[in-house]
Every structure is written in structure tokens, then in C-alpha cells.
Amino acid sequence: MHPTNALKMTQALKEAGVTVQTGEIEGASHATIIGAMAPPLRWVNDVRAQVVTYLDTMLK
């Protein structure tokens, strides 16, 4: 995602009262982020770990 789009989405979500946490996954694309959620491709990047940590924090 282009940084400008991320900033706009973050702002819109905050205005809607949503808790937002942003981050960057170096060298990742939409495809590798989605793929890395699957067990065989978790080595591609750490997006799954980031999502699990976020959900663990937010759902307590």
C-alpha cells in the first residue's frame, strides 16, 4: 500500500472511533502478506505474528 493511502485509511478509521495500529513489513507486497498467513509460507515475512499479537492485545 502506498504510504499516502495508509495515512488516509488510518485517519478515516480513527475518525470512525476505531483503534488503529500501523506498521511496515519491509519488502512485502499484498500477495506475500496474504501468502505468509498460510503455514507453509510463514517464513516469507512476519505478518502472521504481527496479526496474532495485535488480536491477542485487542481481544483481551
Residue frames as qw, qx, qy, qz and C-alpha x, y, z in Angstrom:
[[0.000, 0.892, 0.453, 0.000, 0.00, 0.00, 0.00],
 [0.346, 0.566, -0.055, 0.746, 1.30, 3.45, -0.81],
 [0.310, -0.183, -0.559, 0.747, 2.06, 5.39, 2.41],
 [0.240, -0.072, -0.034, -0.967, -0.44, 8.12, 1.49],
 [0.634, -0.249, -0.555, -0.478, -3.22, 5.53, 1.28],
 [0.572, -0.238, -0.697, 0.361, -2.24, 4.10, 4.66],
 [0.110, -0.074, -0.341, 0.931, -2.35, 7.56, 6.23],
 [0.430, -0.135, -0.245, -0.858, -5.78, 8.30, 4.73],
 [0.680, -0.257, -0.656, -0.202, -7.17, 4.94, 5.87],
 [0.441, -0.163, -0.627, 0.620, -5.71, 5.40, 9.35],
 [0.093, -0.004, 0.168, -0.981, -7.27, 8.84, 9.66],
 [0.565, -0.182, -0.411, -0.692, -10.68, 7.65, 8.43],
 [0.658, -0.244, -0.709, 0.068, -10.69, 4.73, 10.85],
 [0.292, -0.128, -0.519, 0.794, -9.69, 6.95, 13.78],
 [0.278, -0.077, -0.044, -0.956, -12.46, 9.40, 12.88],
 [0.690, -0.211, -0.512, -0.465, -14.87, 6.45, 13.00],
 [0.620, -0.581, 0.332, -0.409, -13.67, 5.61, 16.52],
 [0.980, 0.087, -0.170, 0.064, -11.64, 2.56, 15.54],
 [0.543, -0.698, 0.405, 0.231, -8.39, 1.71, 17.32],
 [0.751, 0.642, -0.146, 0.046, -5.67, 1.69, 14.69],
 [0.585, -0.590, 0.456, 0.319, -2.17, 0.30, 14.73],
 [0.690, 0.701, -0.157, -0.088, 0.02, 0.61, 11.66],
 [0.624, -0.505, 0.516, 0.299, 3.30, -0.97, 10.73],
 [0.508, 0.677, -0.423, -0.322, 5.55, -1.71, 7.81],
 [0.894, -0.101, 0.422, 0.111, 6.59, -5.11, 6.55],
 [0.056, -0.700, 0.505, 0.502, 9.82, -4.48, 4.70],
 [0.057, 0.303, -0.822, -0.478, 9.80, -5.76, 1.12],
 [0.318, 0.302, 0.882, -0.171, 6.28, -7.19, 1.35],
 [0.259, -0.062, -0.460, -0.847, 3.50, -6.93, -1.20],
 [0.710, -0.097, 0.145, -0.682, -0.19, -7.69, -0.86],
 [0.864, 0.162, -0.439, -0.188, 0.48, -11.15, -2.28],
 [0.504, 0.238, -0.717, 0.419, 3.31, -12.01, 0.11],
 [0.284, -0.241, 0.494, -0.785, 1.38, -10.65, 3.09],
 [0.834, -0.020, -0.005, -0.551, -1.60, -12.85, 2.27],
 [0.806, 0.249, -0.538, 0.010, 0.60, -15.84, 1.44],
 [0.258, 0.358, -0.703, 0.557, 2.58, -15.55, 4.67],
 [0.612, -0.278, 0.305, -0.675, -0.59, -16.16, 6.68],
 [0.945, 0.070, -0.231, -0.220, -0.54, -19.79, 5.45],
 [0.789, -0.525, 0.307, 0.088, 1.58, -22.27, 7.45],
 [0.863, 0.159, 0.228, 0.422, 3.83, -23.33, 4.54],
 [0.434, 0.642, 0.085, 0.627, 4.77, -19.71, 3.75],
 [0.453, -0.873, -0.163, 0.082, 5.23, -18.20, 7.22],
 [0.689, -0.280, 0.151, 0.651, 8.95, -17.87, 6.50],
 [0.392, 0.623, 0.334, 0.588, 8.21, -15.21, 3.84],
 [0.011, 0.510, -0.194, 0.838, 7.60, -12.44, 6.41],
 [0.157, -0.125, -0.803, 0.561, 6.32, -12.00, 9.95],
 [0.361, -0.258, -0.207, -0.872, 2.85, -10.67, 9.12],
 [0.673, -0.367, -0.612, -0.194, 1.10, -13.59, 10.83],
 [0.523, -0.241, -0.538, 0.615, 2.98, -12.96, 14.07],
 [0.008, 0.059, -0.090, 0.994, 2.07, -9.27, 13.89],
 [0.520, -0.306, -0.410, -0.684, -1.62, -10.04, 13.31],
 [0.687, -0.343, -0.635, 0.087, -1.74, -12.61, 16.12],
 [0.374, -0.142, -0.425, 0.812, -0.03, -10.20, 18.54],
 [0.194, -0.163, -0.091, -0.963, -2.44, -7.41, 17.59],
 [0.631, -0.340, -0.502, -0.484, -5.51, -9.61, 18.02],
 [0.628, -0.260, -0.631, 0.374, -4.21, -11.00, 21.31],
 [0.197, -0.055, -0.296, 0.933, -3.75, -7.46, 22.62],
 [0.306, -0.135, -0.181, -0.925, -7.06, -6.10, 21.36],
 [0.663, -0.266, -0.554, -0.428, -9.27, -9.03, 22.33],
 [0.418, -0.098, -0.742, 0.515, -8.20, -9.28, 25.97]]
